[in-house]
Amino acid sequence: MSKINIIVTLCLSLIVSACSINMTMSGASIPENLNTFSVQYFDNRAPLINPVLSQNLTEGLKDRIANESRLNLVNGTGDVDFSGEITGYSVRPMAIQADAVSAETRLSMTVKVRYKNYKDPKLNWESSFSAFRDFESSQNINAIENELTAEMIEEITENIFNKSFADW
């Protein structure tokens, strides 16, 4: 009986080790042939300039991919490469009241992203991602802008990651 248990255990071990699927807790499925990634600096080409937005977005995307995948960040060009630019960043009134005063204001951001997969070029894509946050017009934008942009960067980098690695 013990020989049969040993044989069954060995067979199951071989079967389990032969089948490998690389999944992450984020639901991403990274092909085995991808090992590295790179993120180029995202220039801010929006009419309204936030001086730290480009750096924060670039670093936020690097952090998202490094923390949620097994890929290693490299300088230059990796197996997959992300590039693009911030094409929109605006503050505009939203809810106009009867006295022609805005009750709510919207901060919005749009990023154009180019994804290049050098191991499988047919998976390359280019897409725009947007996010916005509404806030009461009585609030000073300078006091809340950093917090709101951090939230939008979090949302946009999550959407970029999902489009790249989770097939949505």
PyRosetta script that sets phi, psi and omega in degrees:
from pyrosetta import init, pose_from_sequence

init()
pose = pose_from_sequence("MSKINIIVTLCLSLIVSACSINMTMSGASIPENLNTFSVQYFDNRAPLINPVLSQNLTEGLKDRIANESRLNLVNGTGDVDFSGEITGYSVRPMAIQADAVSAETRLSMTVKVRYKNYKDPKLNWESSFSAFRDFESSQNINAIENELTAEMIEEITENIFNKSFADW")
pose.set_psi(1, -36.8)
pose.set_omega(1, -178.4)
pose.set_phi(2, -68.9)
pose.set_psi(2, -31.1)
pose.set_omega(2, 177.1)
pose.set_phi(3, -67.2)
pose.set_psi(3, -38.0)
pose.set_omega(3, 179.0)
pose.set_phi(4, -66.2)
pose.set_psi(4, -42.2)
pose.set_omega(4, 178.1)
pose.set_phi(5, -61.8)
pose.set_psi(5, -41.2)
pose.set_omega(5, 179.1)
pose.set_phi(6, -65.1)
pose.set_psi(6, -43.4)
pose.set_omega(6, -179.6)
pose.set_phi(7, -64.8)
pose.set_psi(7, -45.2)
pose.set_omega(7, 179.2)
pose.set_phi(8, -62.7)
pose.set_psi(8, -42.7)
pose.set_omega(8, 178.8)
pose.set_phi(9, -62.4)
pose.set_psi(9, -43.6)
pose.set_omega(9, 178.2)
pose.set_phi(10, -63.5)
pose.set_psi(10, -43.8)
pose.set_omega(10, 179.2)
pose.set_phi(11, -62.4)
pose.set_psi(11, -44.8)
pose.set_omega(11, 178.7)
pose.set_phi(12, -64.2)
pose.set_psi(12, -39.0)
pose.set_omega(12, 178.3)
pose.set_phi(13, -62.7)
pose.set_psi(13, -42.3)
pose.set_omega(13, 178.4)
pose.set_phi(14, -65.0)
pose.set_psi(14, -42.6)
pose.set_omega(14, -179.6)
pose.set_phi(15, -64.1)
pose.set_psi(15, -47.1)
pose.set_omega(15, -178.9)
pose.set_phi(16, -63.9)
pose.set_psi(16, -42.3)
pose.set_omega(16, -178.7)
pose.set_phi(17, -73.8)
pose.set_psi(17, -23.2)
pose.set_omega(17, 179.7)
pose.set_phi(18, -76.8)
pose.set_psi(18, -27.7)
pose.set_omega(18, -179.9)
pose.set_phi(19, -96.5)
pose.set_psi(19, 115.6)
pose.set_omega(19, 177.6)
pose.set_phi(20, -131.9)
pose.set_psi(20, 129.2)
pose.set_omega(20, 174.8)
pose.set_phi(21, -123.8)
pose.set_psi(21, 128.8)
pose.set_omega(21, -178.0)
pose.set_phi(22, -95.1)
pose.set_psi(22, 99.4)
pose.set_omega(22, 178.4)
pose.set_phi(23, -115.3)
pose.set_psi(23, 150.5)
pose.set_omega(23, 174.4)
pose.set_phi(24, -113.6)
pose.set_psi(24, 169.8)
pose.set_omega(24, 179.3)
pose.set_phi(25, -66.1)
pose.set_psi(25, -18.2)
pose.set_omega(25, -179.7)
pose.set_phi(26, -83.2)
pose.set_psi(26, -4.2)
pose.set_omega(26, -178.9)
pose.set_phi(27, 90.7)
pose.set_psi(27, 4.0)
pose.set_omega(27, -178.5)
pose.set_phi(28, -78.5)
pose.set_psi(28, 147.4)
pose.set_omega(28, 175.7)
pose.set_phi(29, -122.4)
pose.set_psi(29, 107.7)
pose.set_omega(29, -176.6)
pose.set_phi(30, -98.4)
pose.set_psi(30, 121.5)
pose.set_omega(30, 177.7)
pose.set_phi(31, -58.0)
pose.set_psi(31, 144.9)
pose.set_omega(31, -177.2)
pose.set_phi(32, -60.2)
pose.set_psi(32, -27.6)
pose.set_omega(32, -176.8)
pose.set_phi(33, -78.6)
pose.set_psi(33, -5.0)
pose.set_omega(33, 177.3)
pose.set_phi(34, -97.1)
pose.set_psi(34, 127.4)
pose.set_omega(34, -179.5)
pose.set_phi(35, -124.9)
pose.set_psi(35, -25.3)
pose.set_omega(35, -174.4)
pose.set_phi(36, -132.1)
pose.set_psi(36, 158.5)
pose.set_omega(36, 173.6)
pose.set_phi(37, -140.9)
pose.set_psi(37, 158.5)
pose.set_omega(37, 175.6)
pose.set_phi(38, -138.4)
pose.set_psi(38, 149.5)
pose.set_omega(38, 177.2)
pose.set_phi(39, -129.0)
pose.set_psi(39, 117.6)
pose.set_omega(39, 177.5)
pose.set_phi(40, -81.2)
pose.set_psi(40, 158.9)
pose.set_omega(40, -178.9)
pose.set_phi(41, -65.0)
pose.set_psi(41, 129.1)
pose.set_omega(41, 178.7)
pose.set_phi(42, -88.3)
pose.set_psi(42, 105.8)
pose.set_omega(42, 178.7)
pose.set_phi(43, -69.4)
pose.set_psi(43, 147.6)
pose.set_omega(43, 176.8)
pose.set_phi(44, -94.5)
pose.set_psi(44, 107.4)
pose.set_omega(44, -179.9)
pose.set_phi(45, -110.3)
pose.set_psi(45, 14.6)
pose.set_omega(45, 178.6)
pose.set_phi(46, -74.3)
pose.set_psi(46, 152.0)
pose.set_omega(46, 178.0)
pose.set_phi(47, -61.7)
pose.set_psi(47, -34.6)
pose.set_omega(47, 177.9)
pose.set_phi(48, -100.0)
pose.set_psi(48, 124.6)
pose.set_omega(48, -174.3)
pose.set_phi(49, -105.2)
pose.set_psi(49, 126.5)
pose.set_omega(49, 167.7)
pose.set_phi(50, -103.6)
pose.set_psi(50, 118.4)
pose.set_omega(50, -170.6)
pose.set_phi(51, -63.0)
pose.set_psi(51, -21.2)
pose.set_omega(51, -178.8)
pose.set_phi(52, -107.4)
pose.set_psi(52, 0.7)
pose.set_omega(52, -174.7)
pose.set_phi(53, -64.1)
pose.set_psi(53, -44.5)
pose.set_omega(53, -179.7)
pose.set_phi(54, -59.8)
pose.set_psi(54, -48.3)
pose.set_omega(54, -179.5)
pose.set_phi(55, -63.5)
pose.set_psi(55, -44.6)
pose.set_omega(55, -178.8)
pose.set_phi(56, -64.6)
pose.set_psi(56, -40.2)
pose.set_omega(56, 178.2)
pose.set_phi(57, -66.8)
pose.set_psi(57, -47.0)
pose.set_omega(57, 179.9)
pose.set_phi(58, -58.5)
pose.set_psi(58, -48.9)
pose.set_omega(58, -180.0)
pose.set_phi(59, -68.0)
pose.set_psi(59, -35.8)
pose.set_omega(59, 178.3)
pose.set_phi(60, -62.8)
pose.set_psi(60, -40.2)
pose.set_omega(60, 178.3)
pose.set_phi(61, -69.1)
pose.set_psi(61, -40.8)
pose.set_omega(61, 176.5)
pose.set_phi(62, -59.0)
pose.set_psi(62, -47.4)
pose.set_omega(62, -179.1)
pose.set_phi(63, -62.4)
pose.set_psi(63, -43.2)
pose.set_omega(63, -178.8)
pose.set_phi(64, -59.1)
pose.set_psi(64, -48.6)
pose.set_omega(64, -176.6)
pose.set_phi(65, -70.3)
pose.set_psi(65, -41.6)
pose.set_omega(65, 179.7)
pose.set_phi(66, -63.7)
pose.set_psi(66, -38.4)
pose.set_omega(66, -176.6)
pose.set_phi(67, -82.2)
pose.set_psi(67, -24.1)
pose.set_omega(67, -174.4)
pose.set_phi(68, -112.5)
pose.set_psi(68, 9.1)
pose.set_omega(68, 177.2)
pose.set_phi(69, -143.1)
pose.set_psi(69, 173.5)
pose.set_omega(69, 177.3)
pose.set_phi(70, -92.7)
pose.set_psi(70, 0.0)
pose.set_omega(70, -177.5)
pose.set_phi(71, -69.9)
pose.set_psi(71, 146.9)
pose.set_omega(71, 179.4)
pose.set_phi(72, -102.3)
pose.set_psi(72, 133.5)
pose.set_omega(72, 177.9)
pose.set_phi(73, -72.6)
pose.set_psi(73, 133.2)
pose.set_omega(73, 176.3)
pose.set_phi(74, -128.5)
pose.set_psi(74, 153.0)
pose.set_omega(74, 170.9)
pose.set_phi(75, -77.4)
pose.set_psi(75, 154.7)
pose.set_omega(75, -178.7)
pose.set_phi(76, 85.2)
pose.set_psi(76, -125.8)
pose.set_omega(76, -176.7)
pose.set_phi(77, -125.7)
pose.set_psi(77, 126.0)
pose.set_omega(77, 178.3)
pose.set_phi(78, -93.8)
pose.set_psi(78, -173.3)
pose.set_omega(78, 176.3)
pose.set_phi(79, -60.3)
pose.set_psi(79, -35.7)
pose.set_omega(79, 170.0)
pose.set_phi(80, -123.4)
pose.set_psi(80, 142.9)
pose.set_omega(80, -175.5)
pose.set_phi(81, -131.8)
pose.set_psi(81, 135.2)
pose.set_omega(81, 177.7)
pose.set_phi(82, -112.4)
pose.set_psi(82, 131.6)
pose.set_omega(82, 175.7)
pose.set_phi(83, -145.2)
pose.set_psi(83, 169.2)
pose.set_omega(83, 178.0)
pose.set_phi(84, 155.7)
pose.set_psi(84, -162.0)
pose.set_omega(84, -178.8)
pose.set_phi(85, -153.0)
pose.set_psi(85, 156.1)
pose.set_omega(85, 173.0)
pose.set_phi(86, -82.2)
pose.set_psi(86, 118.1)
pose.set_omega(86, -175.2)
pose.set_phi(87, -103.1)
pose.set_psi(87, -16.2)
pose.set_omega(87, -179.9)
pose.set_phi(88, -147.0)
pose.set_psi(88, 136.6)
pose.set_omega(88, 174.4)
pose.set_phi(89, -155.2)
pose.set_psi(89, 113.7)
pose.set_omega(89, -173.7)
pose.set_phi(90, -146.9)
pose.set_psi(90, 157.0)
pose.set_omega(90, 173.8)
pose.set_phi(91, -124.1)
pose.set_psi(91, 124.9)
pose.set_omega(91, 179.9)
pose.set_phi(92, -146.3)
pose.set_psi(92, 150.1)
pose.set_omega(92, 179.0)
pose.set_phi(93, -69.7)
pose.set_psi(93, 146.1)
pose.set_omega(93, -178.0)
pose.set_phi(94, -117.2)
pose.set_psi(94, -64.5)
pose.set_omega(94, -173.8)
pose.set_phi(95, -97.0)
pose.set_psi(95, 99.0)
pose.set_omega(95, 179.8)
pose.set_phi(96, -85.4)
pose.set_psi(96, 128.6)
pose.set_omega(96, -179.7)
pose.set_phi(97, -88.9)
pose.set_psi(97, 176.1)
pose.set_omega(97, -177.7)
pose.set_phi(98, -58.9)
pose.set_psi(98, -31.2)
pose.set_omega(98, -179.7)
pose.set_phi(99, -88.0)
pose.set_psi(99, 18.7)
pose.set_omega(99, 177.3)
pose.set_phi(100, 63.8)
pose.set_psi(100, 25.6)
pose.set_omega(100, 176.7)
pose.set_phi(101, -110.2)
pose.set_psi(101, 137.4)
pose.set_omega(101, 179.8)
pose.set_phi(102, -75.2)
pose.set_psi(102, 129.6)
pose.set_omega(102, 176.7)
pose.set_phi(103, -90.1)
pose.set_psi(103, -24.2)
pose.set_omega(103, -176.6)
pose.set_phi(104, -138.3)
pose.set_psi(104, 147.3)
pose.set_omega(104, 179.5)
pose.set_phi(105, -127.1)
pose.set_psi(105, 147.4)
pose.set_omega(105, -179.5)
pose.set_phi(106, -116.9)
pose.set_psi(106, 127.7)
pose.set_omega(106, 171.6)
pose.set_phi(107, -102.3)
pose.set_psi(107, 124.6)
pose.set_omega(107, -177.9)
pose.set_phi(108, -132.1)
pose.set_psi(108, 157.2)
pose.set_omega(108, -176.7)
pose.set_phi(109, -144.8)
pose.set_psi(109, 137.4)
pose.set_omega(109, 176.7)
pose.set_phi(110, -128.9)
pose.set_psi(110, 136.0)
pose.set_omega(110, -178.8)
pose.set_phi(111, -127.8)
pose.set_psi(111, 130.1)
pose.set_omega(111, 174.4)
pose.set_phi(112, -96.3)
pose.set_psi(112, 127.4)
pose.set_omega(112, -174.8)
pose.set_phi(113, -123.8)
pose.set_psi(113, 137.3)
pose.set_omega(113, 172.2)
pose.set_phi(114, -113.8)
pose.set_psi(114, 123.7)
pose.set_omega(114, 179.4)
pose.set_phi(115, -110.3)
pose.set_psi(115, 123.6)
pose.set_omega(115, 177.0)
pose.set_phi(116, -120.3)
pose.set_psi(116, 124.8)
pose.set_omega(116, 176.9)
pose.set_phi(117, -106.4)
pose.set_psi(117, 104.1)
pose.set_omega(117, -175.5)
pose.set_phi(118, -75.3)
pose.set_psi(118, -14.5)
pose.set_omega(118, 176.7)
pose.set_phi(119, -86.8)
pose.set_psi(119, -26.1)
pose.set_omega(119, -178.8)
pose.set_phi(120, -147.2)
pose.set_psi(120, 79.5)
pose.set_omega(120, -173.7)
pose.set_phi(121, -58.5)
pose.set_psi(121, -19.8)
pose.set_omega(121, 179.3)
pose.set_phi(122, -70.7)
pose.set_psi(122, -9.4)
pose.set_omega(122, 176.9)
pose.set_phi(123, -92.4)
pose.set_psi(123, 0.6)
pose.set_omega(123, 179.0)
pose.set_phi(124, -61.9)
pose.set_psi(124, 148.7)
pose.set_omega(124, 176.3)
pose.set_phi(125, -154.1)
pose.set_psi(125, 164.2)
pose.set_omega(125, 174.2)
pose.set_phi(126, -137.2)
pose.set_psi(126, 131.0)
pose.set_omega(126, -175.6)
pose.set_phi(127, -155.0)
pose.set_psi(127, 159.0)
pose.set_omega(127, 175.2)
pose.set_phi(128, -107.1)
pose.set_psi(128, 144.0)
pose.set_omega(128, 179.8)
pose.set_phi(129, -127.7)
pose.set_psi(129, 136.6)
pose.set_omega(129, -178.7)
pose.set_phi(130, -130.6)
pose.set_psi(130, 155.4)
pose.set_omega(130, 174.1)
pose.set_phi(131, -151.8)
pose.set_psi(131, 155.4)
pose.set_omega(131, 176.5)
pose.set_phi(132, -147.2)
pose.set_psi(132, 160.0)
pose.set_omega(132, 174.9)
pose.set_phi(133, -138.2)
pose.set_psi(133, 132.1)
pose.set_omega(133, 176.3)
pose.set_phi(134, -97.4)
pose.set_psi(134, 145.8)
pose.set_omega(134, 177.7)
pose.set_phi(135, -147.8)
pose.set_psi(135, 157.9)
pose.set_omega(135, 179.5)
pose.set_phi(136, -64.8)
pose.set_psi(136, 135.7)
pose.set_omega(136, -178.4)
pose.set_phi(137, -64.0)
pose.set_psi(137, -19.0)
pose.set_omega(137, 178.2)
pose.set_phi(138, -72.5)
pose.set_psi(138, -15.7)
pose.set_omega(138, 178.9)
pose.set_phi(139, -81.0)
pose.set_psi(139, 145.7)
pose.set_omega(139, 178.0)
pose.set_phi(140, -80.7)
pose.set_psi(140, 120.5)
pose.set_omega(140, -178.3)
pose.set_phi(141, -57.4)
pose.set_psi(141, -36.3)
pose.set_omega(141, -179.6)
pose.set_phi(142, -63.5)
pose.set_psi(142, -28.4)
pose.set_omega(142, -178.7)
pose.set_phi(143, -79.7)
pose.set_psi(143, -25.4)
pose.set_omega(143, -175.0)
pose.set_phi(144, -117.9)
pose.set_psi(144, -4.2)
pose.set_omega(144, -175.0)
pose.set_phi(145, -59.2)
pose.set_psi(145, -44.3)
pose.set_omega(145, -178.9)
pose.set_phi(146, -61.2)
pose.set_psi(146, -42.8)
pose.set_omega(146, 179.2)
pose.set_phi(147, -65.1)
pose.set_psi(147, -44.0)
pose.set_omega(147, -178.9)
pose.set_phi(148, -67.2)
pose.set_psi(148, -41.8)
pose.set_omega(148, 179.1)
pose.set_phi(149, -66.8)
pose.set_psi(149, -35.5)
pose.set_omega(149, 177.1)
pose.set_phi(150, -62.2)
pose.set_psi(150, -41.3)
pose.set_omega(150, 177.9)
pose.set_phi(151, -64.3)
pose.set_psi(151, -41.9)
pose.set_omega(151, -179.9)
pose.set_phi(152, -67.5)
pose.set_psi(152, -39.8)
pose.set_omega(152, 177.7)
pose.set_phi(153, -62.7)
pose.set_psi(153, -41.3)
pose.set_omega(153, 177.6)
pose.set_phi(154, -58.5)
pose.set_psi(154, -46.5)
pose.set_omega(154, 179.9)
pose.set_phi(155, -65.7)
pose.set_psi(155, -46.0)
pose.set_omega(155, -177.7)
pose.set_phi(156, -66.6)
pose.set_psi(156, -43.3)
pose.set_omega(156, 179.8)
pose.set_phi(157, -66.3)
pose.set_psi(157, -33.5)
pose.set_omega(157, 175.3)
pose.set_phi(158, -64.0)
pose.set_psi(158, -42.9)
pose.set_omega(158, 178.9)
pose.set_phi(159, -66.8)
pose.set_psi(159, -37.9)
pose.set_omega(159, 176.3)
pose.set_phi(160, -63.9)
pose.set_psi(160, -46.6)
pose.set_omega(160, 179.2)
pose.set_phi(161, -59.0)
pose.set_psi(161, -47.0)
pose.set_omega(161, -178.9)
pose.set_phi(162, -62.5)
pose.set_psi(162, -41.9)
pose.set_omega(162, 178.8)
pose.set_phi(163, -65.6)
pose.set_psi(163, -33.2)
pose.set_omega(163, -177.7)
pose.set_phi(164, -77.9)
pose.set_psi(164, -39.7)
pose.set_omega(164, -169.0)
pose.set_phi(165, -125.8)
pose.set_psi(165, -7.9)
pose.set_omega(165, -178.1)
pose.set_phi(166, -116.3)
pose.set_psi(166, 6.4)
pose.set_omega(166, 176.0)
pose.set_phi(167, 52.8)
pose.set_psi(167, 48.4)
pose.set_omega(167, 174.7)
pose.set_phi(168, -108.5)
pose.dump_pdb("model.pdb")
